[in-house]
Amino acid sequence: FKIRPAHHSGAMDDEDFEDDFYLAPTGEPDPLDADVFDPVDYINKQFPNEASLGGLDGFVAKLKAQQKQNDEDIRLAIRRQAATGRRARADLDEAKSAVRELFERIKAIKSKAEQSEELVSDVCRDIKSLDIAKRNLTLTVTALKRLVMLVTALEQLRALGSRRQYEDAARLIHAVEELAGHFRELSHVNRVADLLEKKSAIVDGLKQQLLDDYSSMLGGPANPDLPDDWGSAAACCVDALGSGMRREVVTQFCLRVLEEYKDIFQPGKEASGLETAERRFSWLDRTLHKYEEKYAPTFPEVWRVPCSLCEHFCHVTRQHLVEILSISHHSVDPELMVRVLRKSIDYENKLARKFPVNDAAIASAEAAGTIDYGASVGSGLKYPDVLGQPTKASSSSAPAEPVEEGQFAPRFKGIISECFDAYLSSWVQHEERQLLEVLDRATTSTSDKITTQYDEAADEEEESVSGLLYASAPSLFSAMKVSMNKCTGFSTHNTLFDVFKVFQKILAMYVDKLTKRLPERVTAPLEPSVVEIVCCIIGTAEYCDETMPVFAEQLLRVISADFKDRISFENEQELLGALMNRAYQALVQGVNVRLDEPFSKMNRTNWERFAQDVGDHSAYVGEISDHLSKSFGVVAKSLSKINYRFFCDKFVQAFVKRYIEEIYRCRKISERGAQQLLLDTTLIRTTLLEVPVVAGNGGKMQTAYSNYVLREMGRAETMLKVLSSPDVVDVSSVRAMLGDDRPESEIKGLMALRAGSSGEAAGMALDEDRGAAGASGFAPSMLNFGDSLNQKKAEDFMKKNFMDMKKMGGKLGFGGVNLPSFGGRKAGGGSSGQAPP
């Protein structure tokens, strides 16, 4: 920016308010305006050489002129700023003066408006007084006219009522009620209060006269003044008196009709028992038929008198049944009680279909406040709360009747049958006794036959195998299903849940009975008949375990939502699981006992001084194979395919553990003895692989079984390879071959089996119990031993005797067995999960 020079001198006027600054024309920037000004550099640029010094005077004069002009402009700017301040103060004073003047004018206007309002009020005051007087006079005249009309109407209503001209009285009632409504706010006036009381007395007298007229229909005092067609006219009059009067007429009629019913069936009478309950419903059918013939023309259809009659009948019947059951529910026949209950439910459903209620109409009537759900059901009855509840319309081909003003909406479903709920425990106990009888009959030794069931778990390619099953299991579940279906016919709430708890109790008792059939302790080989019983128990437990979830689902489909989360047979399934485990243990122990003699021969052999040539299997190996073949054959015939495989898994786990323990019981094993045991172990491993297949008629075993046999028997073979190695002579050598990370106890336990080891090391394996403990703790670590040992001699030896082992397999009946190859293997090769070569 540059300061614009002033074009005049002298004093400035206050009118001169122009901008003192303007933008300089764009061009080269003035070096004097630079942020960093270097005077030396500026002078050198102006006078670059001596020749340029000739213009020095002109340059100096130019600078002085510019300095003078700047000083002048600054002086003028200061003066202008001072003048501007004075003008601003003058403008502010002027604005304040204008505001004060404006306030004064507003105040004056407001004062004039108040004066105008007072003037208008004075002018209109007289007019308002005249308007109020006119309105009061009009209201007074209207009230007097209405009062005269009300008095006249009351006299006419009294006369019409006395002459029983009900149709004309009905029209007059509406006028009387409308006129009386105008005077209710004036009830504090004595004359008006007397008139309203007179109106109430006339209406009450008319109501009582109508009730007496209707009462004369059912044996009351006969009234000769009643015209022949009085019913329709009286109905119009009753409707005009309101819904309360209609309910009172209908209720009185129904109770009078039901007096005969009470005289016949009330508790203490001859026909009051449960065995005559069907006669109650027959009585109602006859009464309804009689009503249609005799009384239907008298009552309008919209009053739904038959519906109200059925409703009061159900309520009285419920009261009778409660009194009867409270006295005799301990001695009454449960089947009879349930039969009456089912008949009650059927009749309730029949009434619900016969008298449907339109839900939409009820909702609209409820919104208008025109339905009274309980005004007609007091009448001294014991259960008024169960009546008058809105219900959903039952499915019926008949169209639903519209709900008129004040119509009663009954609830028939459960109105009688619900009273049985508190007394159904006796029926539940009766069902429990029956199921216990079924259980006792079905589980007797003569009736509980052994049957077969198809093994659904068998593959399509395999031959289907049937497992054994006790006939008592299907019979028991069939009886339980019958009880469940019987209960769902009349209850899906507490009673059905109580029946479910009975089912749990019965199933637990059945499991207990099956458990008692198992041998308590297996100390001798099981007879084939005992094996069949144990296998049958396994099949029965499996059948029950598979049937329980299906049975529970059927219960969940019908039981109330309040109990769904409590329906479960988990505890009973746990009992069945424990039963199956005990049965499998009995089978395994039965086979295991047969092997006592072969393993005894194995232990009696002096392996420390074994000097025979290693070329044939030991005698105990053949006996083990023979016992396994016979035992597995009996079991395979009695178990389903999946249970047979599970038995094989259980047995091989127990066998491998025992076999390793038996090796430790040999105490001392020489190098040649270890080689013979290694040969025996290889054949036993093959036997374990082949016997289940042969006994199961060629059925394939699962790969997991084969892998387990190869892996676990491989541990025993690895241990024997360590013992058969001539290079391992002391603990340090074993540690060097096995690695420094092996526990000291494992290395010492292994060394304790070697012939010629020190007595201190051998002492660790002398006691049989301690030897068994050593096997369980030490044997699992044998899996990785063989790959870190020098096995060259053992492998050469096994190659030499490979053909002899195949011949030996043929003698035992395993000619088709493919024995593992004994080809050389590099030291350090992994053997995890596979049998050692």
BATIVO-783876 format. One record per residue (C-alpha): x, y, z. Coordinates in steps of 0.5 Angstrom, whole numbers, plus 500, padded with zeros to 3 digits. Layout:
BEGIN
XYZ ...
This chain:
BEGIN
500500500 502507499 499513502 495518497 498525497 493530499 490535494 489541499 492544505 489548511 484546516 480539514 472539514 468534518 465532511 471529508 471522510 474519504 479513505 486516506 490509503 489506496 493500493 499502489 499500482 502493481 509493478 516492481 516492489 519497492 526495495 525499501 518495503 522489503 522485510 529484510 532491508 540491507 542499506 549497503 546492498 541497496 546503495 551498491 545497486 543504485 551506484 554500481 560504479 564510479 560513473 553512476 555517482 554523478 546522479 547522487 545529488 538527484 537521488 538524495 533530493 528525491 529521497 528528501 522530497 519523498 520523506 517530506 511528502 510522507 511527513 505531510 501525509 502522516 500529519 493529515 491522517 492524524 488530523 482526519 482521525 481526530 475529526 472522525 472521533 468527534 463526529 462519532 460522538 456527535 452521532 451517538 448523542 443524536 441516537 440517544 436523543 431519538 430513543 428517548 423521544 421514541 419511548 415518550 411517544 410509546 408511553 403516550 400511546 399506551 395511556 391513550 389505549 387504556 383510556 379507550 378500553 375503559 370507555 368501551 367497557 363502560 359502553 358495553 357493560 349495560 349490553 352484557 347485563 341484558 344478554 345475561 338476563 336474556 340467557 338466564 330467562 331462556 334457561 329458566 323457561 326451558 327448565 320449566 318446560 322440561 320439568 313439566 314434561 318430566 312430571 307428565 312423563 312420570 305420570 304416564 309411565 306409572 299409568 302405562 306400567 300399571 296397565 302393562 302396556 310395556 311397548 309404550 312404556 319402553 318408548 317413554 322410558 327413554 324420554 324420562 331418562 333423557 329429561 331426568 339427565 338435565 336435572 341431575 346437576 340440580 339435585 341439591 334443590 329439594 323439589 328437584 330431588 323429590 322429583 328424581 326420587 319419584 322417578 327412581 321409585 316408578 322405574 324400580 316398581 316397573 322393574 320389579 313388576 317385570 321380574 314378577 311377570 317373568 317369574 310367573 312363567 316358571 311356576 310363580 303366582 299366575 297373573 291373569 292380566 298378562 296379555 298373550 303377546 306380552 313377551 315381546 313388549 316386555 322385552 322392549 321395556 327391559 332393553 329400554 331399562 338397560 343392560 343391567 336389567 336384561 342381565 338381572 332378568 336372564 339370571 333370575 330365569 336361569 337360576 329358577 330353571 336350575 333349582 330343579 337341577 340342584 334338587 336332583 344333583 347337589 351333594 348328598 343326593 342320590 344322583 350326586 356321585 361321579 358315576 352319574 356325571 353324564 346324567 347332568 349333561 343329559 339333563 342340560 340337553 333336555 332343558 335346552 330342548 324344553 326351552 326352545 319349545 316353550 320359552 324361546 318366543 318370550 326371550 329375544 334371540 340377542 339375549 342369548 338366554 340358552 348361552 347364559 343357562 349353560 354358563 350357570 349350569 357349568 358353574 353350579 356343576 363345578 361347585 358340586 364337583 368341588 364339594 364331592 372331590 374335596 370329600 372323596 378324592 382319596 377313595 374315588 376310582 381314579 379312572 372314573 374321575 378321569 372319565 368324568 373329566 374327559 366327558 366334561 372337557 368334551 361337553 365344554 368344547 361342545 358348548 364353546 362351538 355352539 356359542 361362539 363369540 366374535 372377537 372383533 365385536 367383543 374388542 369394539 364393545 370393550 373399547 366402548 365399555 359396554 360389556 360387563 364380564 362379571 355382573 351376572 355371575 355373582 348370585 351366591 356362586 362359589 367361583 364367579 371369577 371363572 365366568 365372563 372372560 373373553 375367549 377366542 372364537 372357536 372354529 365352527 361353521 356357524 357364523 359368529 353372532 355379533 356382540 350387542 351392547 352389554 352382552 355377556 361373553 362367556 368362557 366355557 373351556 375349562 369352566 368345569 374341568 379346571 376343578 379337577 386339577 387339584 385332585 389329579 394327583 391320585 390319578 398320577 399315583 394310580 398311573 405310577 402303580 400301573 407302570 410299576 406293575 408293567 415293569 414288574 411283569 415285563 422284567 420277570 425271568 419268564 416274561 422278559 424274553 431276549 429279542 433282536 434289533 436291527 443295527 442301524 449304525 452298520 454301513 450299507 456295504 457291511 452285513 447288517 448285524 442284529 444286537 440283543 435286546 430285552 423285550 421289556 424295554 419296548 413294552 415299558 416305553 409303550 406303556 409310558 406312551 399310553 399314559 402320556 397320550 391319556 394325560 394329554 387328553 385332559 391336561 398339558 400342565 401340572 398333571 402331565 409334568 407329574 406324569 413325566 416325573 413318574 416316567 423318570 422314576 420308572 426308568 431309573 428303577 428299570 436301570 436298577 433292575 438291569 444293573 442287578 443282572 450284571 455279575 457283581 465281580 468277574 473272577 472266573 471266565 463268563 459262561 456263554 449264557 452270561 455273556 449273552 445276558 451282559 450283551 443284551 443289557 448293553 443292547 437294551 441300554 442303548 435302545 433306551 438311550 436312543 428312545 428317551 430323546 424321541 420320547 422327550 420330544 413328543 412330550 415337548 410338543 404337547 406340554 405347556 410352555 411353562 414346563 418345556 425347559 424342565 423336560 429332560 432325561 439327562 439324569 436317566 441317560 447318565 445312569 444308562 451310560 454308567 450301566 453300559 460302562 459296567 457291562 463293558 467292564 464285565 465283558 472285558 474282565 470276563 475275557 481278561 480272566 481267561 488270559 490268566 493262565 497264559 500270562 502265568 506261563 509267561 511269567 513262569 518262564 525264566 527269561 533271564 536264562 532263556 537259552 532256546 533258539 528264537 525261531 518259534 512263538 512261545 506256548 502262551 501266545 497260542 493260548 492267548 490267540 485261542 482264548 481271544 478267538 473263542 471269547 470274541 466270537 461269542 460277543 460278536 454274535 450278541 452285540 450290534 456292530 457299533 457296540 462290538 467295535 466299542 467292546 473291542 476298543 475297551 478290551 484292547 486298552 485293557 489288554 495292552 496295559 496288562 501286557 506291559 505289566 506282565 512284561 515287568 513281572 518277568 523281573 529279569 530278561 536276557 538279550 535272547 529272552 527279549 528277542 523271543 518276547 519281541 517275536 511273541 509281541 509281534 504275533 500278539 499284535 497281529 492277533 489283536 488286529 485279526 481276531 475282531 475281524 474274524 469273529 465279526 464275520 469279516 466286518 471291517 474294524 475302524 482305522 482308529 482301532 488298528 492305529 491304536 493297536 499298532 501304536 500301543 503294542 509298538 511301545 512294548 516292542 520298543 521296550 523289548 528292543 531296548 532290552 535286546 540290544 547288546 550295546 546298552 550296558 549301563 545307565 549312562 549308555 542308555 541315557 546317551 542313546 535315549 537323550 539327557 531329557 529322559 527322567 531318571 526313574 524311566 531309565 532305571 526302570 528299564 535297566 531293572 529288567 535287564 539281566 545282570 543289572 545291579 540289585 539296587 536297580 533291580 529292587 525297583 521292579 521286585 514287587 508286583 504292585 510296584 511293577 504295575 505302577 512302574 508300567 503305567 508310568 513308564 510304558 507310555 514313554 516307550 513310544 520314542 525309544 526305539 528310534 534312538 537305539 542301535 537296532 541293527 542286530 535285532 533287525 537282522 535277527 527278525 529278518 532271519 525268522 520272518 518265514 517262521 513267523 508266517 508259518 506260525 500264523 498259519 498254525 493259529 488260523 491266520 493264514 491270510 494275515 499280512 505280517 509287517 515287513 522286517 526290512 532294514 530301517 535307517 536309525 533315527 527314523 520316526 515311528 510315532 503312531 506306527 508299529 516298530 519293524 
